Amino acid sequence: MFISRKTIRTSTLANFCRFLGNMLHSGVDLIRSLDTAMEKAVDAQTREVLQRVRERIVNGQPIADALQAEDPYFPKLFVAMVALAEQSGKLPEVLLHLAEHYEKMIELRRTFISGIAWPVFEFIAALLVIALLILIVGLVVDEGRQSPVDFMTFGLRGPTGAMIWLGSWAVLIALGFATFLLVRKLSRGHAFDRFLLKLPVIGKALQSFAIARFSWAYYLTQQSGMPIQQCLQASLRATNNRAYMAAFDTIWGAIRDGSDLSVALRKTGLFPEEYLHVVAVAETSGTVPEELHRLSPQFEEEARRNLRAVTRAFGVTIWVIVAAFIISFILRFFIWYVDQLNQQLRMIH
C-alpha cells in the first residue's frame, strides 16, 4: 500500500522528462520509451498513472489528452507544453527543456528552504523558551501571588499559560496558512494573474517566465509551419499564465486588422518595451522566430534571478521578525531587571 498523492513530485517529473526526452531523441518509439520509463519510476502511483496514459495513447488518444485525463496529477504547464510539442513535432526537445526547467525549480526550492531554515528554527526556539519560562513561573510561584517576571511572560503562568501561549501562535500561523489557501482557491480568473504581475520583483519574475515560454513556443510552432492563429494560441497557453492566455483575442484581433505582431503585443500591456522593440526590428528582417528563440533563455535567467532575490528577501524578512521578537523579549527582561535594581536601591536608602 502507498499514500496516494494528488500531484506528481517535481523531482519525479524532472527525471521522467529527462529520461523520456533522451529516449525519444535516441530514436526509441514513444510506447517503448513509456514502458522503460514505467520500469524506472520510483513509486507505484507514478507507474499506475503512466500505465493508464500508455493505454490511452495505444487506443489513439493524443499524448496531451492522455496526460490531461490524469488531472491534476500532471502540472498544467507540463500538459500545455506537451500539447505544443505534439503540434510542432518537437517532443524530445520540449521534454528536455521541461526537465531543465523542473530541475532548476528544485534547486531554487532547496535554496529557499536552506535560506529560511535557520531563522525559522530560531523563531520556534524562542517560542519554546518563553513557553518553558511561563511553565516554570507557574510551578515555582504560588497561585494568586504576583510574580516579578509576569512582565516578561505577558501575565501567563503554568501549564495552562504555556498552552495559551503556544496555542495562540499556532492559531495565528494556521490563519495565515488558511488565508493563503483561500486566496489560491478564489484566484481563478486572469485578473488575479494580472495583479500578481504588478507586484514588485515577483511580478517581474512571473512576467519573465511567461515571456520566455511564449518566445520559445512561438519559435517551435513557427518552425513547424503552424498557421499564425494556432501558433499564437499554443504559445500563449505555453506561458501557463491566465493573463497571457486571456490576451489572445486582443492580439489576434489586432493582427487580423492588419497590425504587426509587435503592435498587437503592445496592445495587451503584458510585454516590456525592450522586448517589443526587438520584435519590431525582427519583423523588418523576417527573423521574428529566431530572435524570440534567442531571447527566451535570457528572460528565463532573468526570472530566476528575480526569484532568487525574492527568496533572499523572504529569508531576511523572517530573520528580522525573529530578531525583533528576541530583542523585544530581551528589552522586557532588561526593563524588569532595572526596575528590580531601582527597588533595591530605594530600600537601601
Helices and strands as residue ranges (DSSP letters): H 10-25, H 30-40, H 44-58, H 63-68, H 76-88, H 91-140, H 158-186, H 190-197, H 202-223, H 228-238, H 242-245, H 248-256, H 261-266, H 273-285, H 288-348
